């Protein structure tokens, strides 16, 4: 059975769930989940967890992300990107220097009001479902962190390309909208490519065409990265005997070593779990062995 992580370069026009659905059929594995939803118009890094590796999704979702985004000034839409209905359009009189000054106010810890066209829920209903019915509800501002925000290029007086490094939960289209509001001319996101997520980059990503070709050749599983590689930042240790038996039963076991988080392996080399050692006792954080 397929187990591991495949880093996809999500194609434009696909939802993140479309990608997962396609991989379920290609890999013949129903347990598939992704870390970090990308809008259909967006492309780029989409980590997809397969089989037992789906147990690691919760650790991947909280990591920082990096994007290359197109900012179009002089335009406002109901979706805050170029796919939405135009609400306002006007001339752009600000220059690059003015934009640079405005960007300074969006770096660091800021508050964002989530867009109506989002999958957040209110009373059991997704906001985009309400938005499609013409309804608007009050959304509380949410804290996010923009650790890097810079202009990469200017293609026209009204069009810029930005690089953004940000925390989980940041809406890049809302960032573009808010920048336009401060400038007084409006703004939308008209392109988005994620270049990093969950510690993975585009250099590690496979296109859908590459996966389809590998599936035809019967080598699709070779594209999977073992899930323990995701936890490479933690030291590894190997157990056996009574300790392994207790581990496989979900029980804590005694172990000598310094307190901290560890990758725990069986004597034959299989990855058993991510564990936490405290005062000589190893506890399971998340197990990954086959039952």
The 8 nearest C-alpha neighbors of each residue, nearest first, counted from 0:
[[1, 2, 28, 50, 27, 26, 220, 51],
 [2, 0, 50, 220, 49, 28, 26, 3],
 [3, 1, 50, 49, 51, 52, 0, 225],
 [2, 4, 225, 226, 223, 52, 224, 49],
 [5, 3, 48, 224, 223, 47, 49, 226],
 [4, 6, 223, 47, 7, 46, 224, 222],
 [7, 5, 46, 204, 45, 47, 205, 203],
 [8, 6, 204, 205, 45, 9, 44, 206],
 [7, 9, 43, 206, 44, 204, 205, 45],
 [8, 10, 42, 43, 7, 45, 44, 11],
 [11, 9, 42, 13, 8, 12, 43, 207],
 [12, 10, 40, 42, 13, 41, 39, 9],
 [11, 13, 39, 40, 10, 14, 41, 38],
 [14, 12, 39, 11, 17, 10, 15, 18],
 [13, 15, 39, 17, 16, 38, 18, 12],
 [14, 16, 18, 17, 36, 37, 13, 19],
 [15, 17, 19, 18, 14, 20, 33, 13],
 [18, 16, 14, 20, 15, 19, 13, 21],
 [17, 19, 21, 16, 15, 20, 22, 14],
 [20, 18, 16, 22, 21, 17, 23, 31],
 [21, 19, 17, 23, 18, 22, 16, 24],
 [20, 22, 18, 24, 23, 19, 17, 25],
 [21, 23, 25, 19, 24, 20, 26, 18],
 [24, 22, 28, 20, 27, 29, 21, 26],
 [23, 25, 27, 22, 21, 26, 20, 28],
 [24, 26, 22, 23, 27, 21, 214, 211],
 [27, 25, 28, 23, 24, 22, 1, 219],
 [28, 26, 24, 23, 25, 29, 22, 1],
 [29, 27, 23, 26, 30, 1, 50, 31],
 [28, 30, 23, 31, 27, 50, 24, 49],
 [31, 29, 50, 28, 49, 32, 53, 51],
 [30, 32, 49, 48, 29, 50, 53, 19],
 [33, 31, 48, 47, 53, 19, 49, 30],
 [34, 32, 47, 46, 48, 35, 45, 56],
 [33, 35, 60, 46, 56, 59, 47, 36],
 [34, 36, 60, 33, 37, 45, 196, 46],
 [35, 37, 15, 34, 38, 33, 45, 14],
 [36, 38, 15, 41, 39, 35, 14, 42],
 [37, 39, 41, 40, 14, 36, 15, 13],
 [40, 38, 14, 12, 13, 41, 11, 37],
 [41, 39, 11, 12, 38, 42, 191, 190],
 [42, 40, 191, 38, 39, 11, 192, 37],
 [43, 41, 192, 9, 10, 11, 193, 191],
 [42, 44, 8, 193, 192, 9, 194, 45],
 [43, 45, 8, 193, 7, 194, 201, 195],
 [44, 46, 7, 6, 9, 47, 8, 43],
 [47, 45, 6, 34, 33, 7, 5, 44],
 [48, 46, 33, 5, 4, 32, 6, 45],
 [49, 47, 4, 53, 32, 52, 31, 33],
 [48, 50, 31, 2, 3, 52, 53, 4],
 [51, 49, 2, 30, 52, 53, 1, 31],
 [50, 52, 53, 2, 54, 287, 49, 3],
 [51, 53, 54, 3, 50, 49, 48, 226],
 [54, 52, 48, 55, 51, 56, 49, 50],
 [53, 55, 52, 56, 51, 57, 287, 285],
 [54, 56, 53, 58, 57, 52, 59, 48],
 [57, 55, 59, 58, 53, 54, 34, 60],
 [56, 58, 55, 59, 60, 54, 61, 34],
 [59, 57, 56, 55, 60, 61, 62, 197],
 [60, 58, 197, 56, 57, 61, 62, 34],
 [61, 59, 34, 57, 62, 35, 58, 56],
 [60, 62, 167, 59, 58, 63, 57, 197],
 [63, 61, 197, 60, 59, 167, 64, 166],
 [64, 62, 166, 165, 167, 196, 197, 61],
 [65, 63, 196, 195, 165, 164, 166, 62],
 [64, 66, 164, 195, 194, 163, 193, 165],
 [67, 65, 193, 163, 194, 192, 162, 68],
 [66, 68, 162, 192, 161, 191, 193, 163],
 [69, 67, 191, 161, 190, 160, 66, 70],
 [68, 70, 160, 190, 189, 188, 159, 161],
 [71, 69, 188, 159, 158, 187, 160, 175],
 [72, 70, 158, 187, 186, 157, 188, 189],
 [71, 73, 186, 157, 74, 185, 179, 158],
 [72, 74, 184, 185, 89, 91, 88, 186],
 [75, 73, 88, 186, 185, 72, 87, 187],
 [74, 76, 87, 86, 185, 186, 85, 187],
 [77, 75, 85, 86, 79, 84, 83, 78],
 [76, 78, 83, 84, 79, 86, 85, 75],
 [79, 77, 83, 80, 76, 116, 82, 84],
 [80, 78, 76, 187, 172, 77, 176, 173],
 [81, 79, 188, 187, 78, 82, 189, 172],
 [80, 82, 189, 83, 188, 187, 79, 76],
 [83, 81, 80, 84, 78, 189, 76, 40],
 [84, 82, 78, 76, 77, 81, 80, 85],
 [83, 85, 76, 77, 86, 82, 78, 81],
 [84, 86, 76, 87, 75, 83, 77, 74],
 [87, 85, 76, 75, 84, 77, 88, 74],
 [88, 86, 75, 85, 74, 89, 76, 185],
 [87, 89, 74, 73, 75, 86, 90, 85],
 [90, 88, 73, 184, 91, 74, 87, 185],
 [89, 91, 73, 92, 184, 88, 72, 157],
 [92, 90, 73, 93, 184, 157, 89, 72],
 [91, 93, 90, 94, 184, 156, 157, 73],
 [94, 92, 91, 97, 95, 98, 182, 96],
 [95, 93, 97, 96, 98, 92, 156, 91],
 [96, 94, 98, 97, 99, 93, 153, 156],
 [95, 97, 99, 98, 94, 100, 93, 101],
 [98, 96, 100, 94, 95, 99, 93, 101],
 [99, 97, 95, 101, 100, 96, 102, 94],
 [100, 98, 96, 102, 97, 101, 95, 103],
 [99, 101, 97, 98, 102, 103, 96, 104],
 [100, 102, 98, 103, 99, 104, 97, 178],
 [101, 103, 99, 105, 104, 100, 98, 106],
 [104, 102, 101, 105, 100, 106, 99, 148],
 [105, 103, 102, 101, 106, 100, 107, 109],
 [106, 104, 102, 103, 109, 107, 145, 101],
 [107, 105, 145, 103, 104, 146, 148, 147],
 [106, 108, 145, 144, 146, 109, 105, 147],
 [107, 109, 144, 143, 145, 106, 142, 110],
 [108, 110, 143, 142, 144, 107, 105, 111],
 [111, 109, 142, 141, 140, 143, 112, 108],
 [112, 110, 140, 141, 113, 142, 109, 143],
 [111, 113, 140, 139, 138, 141, 114, 110],
 [112, 114, 111, 138, 115, 140, 170, 173],
 [115, 113, 116, 117, 112, 173, 78, 79],
 [114, 116, 126, 117, 127, 130, 113, 135],
 [115, 117, 127, 114, 78, 126, 130, 118],
 [116, 118, 127, 119, 115, 126, 114, 125],
 [117, 119, 125, 126, 127, 120, 116, 128],
 [120, 118, 125, 117, 126, 121, 127, 124],
 [119, 121, 125, 124, 123, 126, 118, 122],
 [120, 122, 124, 123, 125, 126, 119, 136],
 [123, 121, 124, 120, 125, 126, 119, 129],
 [122, 124, 121, 120, 125, 119, 126, 128],
 [125, 123, 120, 121, 122, 126, 128, 129],
 [124, 126, 120, 118, 128, 119, 127, 121],
 [125, 127, 129, 115, 128, 117, 120, 119],
 [126, 128, 116, 130, 117, 129, 125, 115],
 [127, 129, 131, 126, 125, 130, 132, 124],
 [128, 130, 126, 134, 132, 127, 131, 133],
 [131, 129, 127, 133, 134, 132, 128, 115],
 [132, 130, 128, 133, 129, 127, 134, 116],
 [133, 131, 129, 130, 134, 128, 127, 135],
 [132, 134, 130, 131, 129, 135, 128, 127],
 [133, 135, 130, 129, 132, 136, 131, 128],
 [134, 136, 130, 133, 115, 137, 129, 126],
 [137, 135, 138, 134, 115, 126, 129, 121],
 [136, 138, 139, 135, 112, 115, 140, 121],
 [139, 137, 112, 136, 140, 113, 114, 115],
 [138, 140, 112, 141, 137, 113, 111, 110],
 [141, 139, 112, 111, 110, 138, 142, 113],
 [140, 142, 110, 111, 112, 139, 143, 113],
 [141, 143, 110, 109, 111, 108, 140, 144],
 [144, 142, 109, 108, 169, 166, 110, 141],
 [143, 145, 108, 166, 107, 165, 146, 109],
 [144, 146, 165, 107, 106, 147, 164, 108],
 [145, 147, 164, 165, 107, 144, 106, 148],
 [148, 146, 164, 163, 145, 106, 149, 165],
 [149, 147, 163, 162, 106, 164, 145, 161],
 [150, 148, 162, 161, 151, 147, 163, 102],
 [149, 151, 161, 152, 160, 162, 159, 148],
 [152, 150, 161, 160, 149, 162, 153, 159],
 [153, 151, 160, 150, 159, 154, 161, 158],
 [152, 154, 159, 155, 158, 160, 151, 156],
 [153, 155, 158, 159, 152, 156, 160, 157],
 [156, 154, 158, 157, 153, 159, 71, 152],
 [157, 155, 158, 154, 94, 91, 153, 159],
 [156, 158, 72, 155, 71, 91, 73, 159],
 [159, 157, 71, 155, 154, 70, 156, 153],
 [160, 158, 153, 70, 152, 154, 69, 161],
 [159, 161, 69, 152, 151, 68, 150, 70],
 [162, 160, 150, 68, 151, 149, 67, 69],
 [161, 163, 67, 149, 148, 66, 68, 150],
 [162, 164, 148, 66, 147, 65, 165, 161],
 [165, 163, 65, 147, 146, 64, 145, 66],
 [166, 164, 145, 64, 144, 146, 63, 163],
 [165, 167, 63, 144, 143, 169, 64, 168],
 [166, 168, 61, 169, 63, 62, 165, 64],
 [167, 169, 166, 170, 143, 141, 165, 142],
 [168, 170, 167, 143, 166, 171, 165, 144],
 [171, 169, 173, 172, 174, 168, 113, 111],
 [170, 172, 174, 173, 169, 175, 188, 68],
 [173, 171, 188, 175, 174, 170, 79, 80],
 [174, 172, 176, 170, 171, 175, 177, 79],
 [173, 175, 171, 177, 172, 176, 178, 170],
 [176, 174, 172, 178, 187, 173, 177, 188],
 [177, 175, 186, 173, 179, 187, 174, 178],
 [176, 178, 180, 174, 179, 175, 173, 181],
 [179, 177, 175, 181, 180, 176, 174, 182],
 [180, 178, 185, 186, 182, 176, 177, 181],
 [179, 181, 177, 183, 185, 178, 182, 176],
 [182, 180, 178, 183, 179, 177, 101, 184],
 [181, 183, 179, 180, 184, 178, 185, 101],
 [184, 182, 180, 181, 185, 179, 178, 73],
 [185, 183, 73, 179, 182, 91, 180, 72],
 [186, 184, 179, 73, 180, 74, 75, 72],
 [185, 187, 179, 72, 176, 74, 71, 75],
 [188, 186, 80, 79, 176, 71, 175, 70],
 [187, 189, 80, 70, 172, 69, 175, 190],
 [188, 190, 81, 69, 80, 70, 187, 71],
 [191, 189, 69, 68, 188, 41, 192, 40],
 [192, 190, 68, 41, 67, 69, 42, 193],
 [191, 193, 42, 43, 67, 66, 41, 194],
 [194, 192, 66, 43, 44, 195, 65, 42],
 [193, 195, 66, 201, 65, 200, 44, 43],
 [194, 196, 200, 65, 64, 199, 193, 44],
 [197, 195, 64, 198, 199, 44, 63, 200],
 [198, 196, 59, 62, 199, 63, 60, 195],
 [197, 199, 196, 195, 200, 62, 63, 64],
 [200, 198, 196, 195, 197, 203, 201, 44],
 [201, 199, 195, 202, 203, 194, 44, 196],
 [200, 202, 204, 203, 194, 44, 195, 43],
 [201, 203, 200, 204, 199, 205, 194, 44],
 [204, 202, 201, 200, 6, 199, 205, 7],
 [203, 205, 6, 201, 7, 8, 202, 44],
 [206, 204, 7, 8, 209, 6, 207, 210],
 [205, 207, 8, 209, 208, 7, 210, 204],
 [206, 208, 210, 209, 211, 205, 8, 7],
 [207, 209, 211, 206, 210, 212, 205, 213],
 [210, 208, 212, 206, 207, 211, 205, 213],
 [211, 209, 213, 207, 212, 208, 214, 219],
 [210, 212, 214, 208, 213, 209, 207, 215],
 [213, 211, 215, 209, 214, 210, 208, 216],
 [212, 214, 219, 218, 216, 210, 215, 211],
 [213, 215, 219, 217, 211, 216, 212, 218],
 [216, 214, 212, 213, 217, 211, 218, 219],
 [217, 215, 213, 214, 218, 212, 219, 211],
 [216, 218, 214, 215, 219, 213, 220, 212],
 [217, 219, 213, 216, 221, 220, 214, 222],
 [220, 218, 213, 214, 221, 222, 217, 210],
 [219, 221, 222, 223, 218, 1, 26, 217],
 [220, 222, 219, 223, 218, 224, 213, 217],
 [223, 221, 220, 219, 5, 224, 218, 210],
 [224, 222, 5, 4, 3, 221, 220, 225],
 [223, 225, 4, 3, 5, 226, 222, 228],
 [226, 224, 3, 227, 228, 4, 223, 2],
 [225, 227, 3, 228, 229, 52, 4, 224],
 [226, 228, 229, 230, 225, 270, 231, 262],
 [229, 227, 231, 230, 226, 225, 224, 232],
 [230, 228, 227, 226, 231, 225, 232, 198],
 [229, 231, 228, 227, 232, 233, 262, 226],
 [232, 230, 228, 233, 229, 227, 234, 262],
 [231, 233, 230, 234, 229, 228, 261, 262],
 [232, 234, 231, 261, 230, 262, 260, 235],
 [235, 233, 261, 262, 232, 236, 231, 260],
 [236, 234, 262, 261, 263, 233, 237, 264],
 [235, 237, 263, 264, 262, 238, 234, 261],
 [238, 236, 264, 265, 263, 266, 235, 239],
 [237, 239, 265, 243, 266, 242, 264, 236],
 [240, 238, 243, 266, 242, 265, 241, 237],
 [239, 241, 243, 242, 244, 238, 266, 245],
 [240, 242, 244, 243, 245, 239, 252, 246],
 [243, 241, 245, 244, 240, 239, 252, 246],
 [242, 244, 239, 246, 245, 241, 240, 238],
 [245, 243, 241, 247, 246, 242, 248, 240],
 [244, 246, 250, 248, 242, 243, 247, 241],
 [245, 247, 243, 249, 248, 244, 250, 242],
 [248, 246, 244, 249, 245, 243, 250, 271],
 [249, 247, 245, 246, 250, 244, 243, 251],
 [248, 250, 246, 247, 245, 251, 283, 286],
 [249, 251, 245, 246, 248, 252, 282, 247],
 [252, 250, 282, 281, 280, 246, 245, 249],
 [251, 253, 281, 280, 242, 245, 250, 254],
 [252, 254, 280, 279, 281, 255, 251, 242],
 [255, 253, 279, 280, 281, 256, 252, 276],
 [254, 256, 279, 253, 257, 280, 278, 276],
 [257, 255, 254, 258, 279, 276, 278, 277],
 [256, 258, 259, 255, 276, 277, 278, 279],
 [257, 259, 277, 276, 278, 256, 260, 275],
 [260, 258, 276, 275, 257, 261, 277, 274],
 [259, 261, 275, 274, 233, 276, 273, 262],
 [262, 260, 234, 274, 233, 235, 273, 263],
 [261, 263, 235, 273, 234, 272, 233, 236],
 [262, 264, 236, 272, 271, 237, 235, 261],
 [265, 263, 270, 237, 271, 269, 268, 236],
 [264, 266, 268, 269, 238, 267, 237, 239],
 [265, 267, 268, 239, 238, 237, 264, 269],
 [268, 266, 265, 269, 264, 239, 237, 270],
 [269, 267, 265, 266, 264, 270, 237, 271],
 [268, 270, 265, 264, 267, 271, 266, 288],
 [271, 269, 264, 272, 263, 265, 288, 268],
 [272, 270, 288, 264, 287, 263, 286, 269],
 [273, 271, 286, 287, 263, 285, 274, 270],
 [272, 274, 262, 285, 284, 261, 263, 286],
 [275, 273, 283, 284, 261, 282, 260, 272],
 [274, 276, 260, 282, 281, 259, 261, 283],
 [277, 275, 281, 258, 259, 280, 260, 282],
 [276, 278, 258, 280, 279, 275, 281, 259],
 [279, 277, 280, 258, 276, 257, 256, 281],
 [278, 280, 254, 255, 277, 253, 276, 281],
 [281, 279, 253, 277, 276, 252, 278, 254],
 [282, 280, 276, 251, 252, 275, 253, 254],
 [281, 283, 251, 275, 274, 276, 280, 284],
 [284, 282, 274, 285, 275, 273, 286, 272],
 [283, 285, 274, 273, 275, 282, 286, 272],
 [286, 284, 273, 283, 272, 287, 274, 54],
 [285, 287, 272, 271, 288, 273, 283, 284],
 [286, 288, 272, 271, 51, 270, 285, 289],
 [289, 287, 271, 286, 290, 270, 272, 269],
 [288, 290, 287, 51, 271, 286, 247, 270],
 [289, 288, 247, 287, 248, 286, 51, 271]]
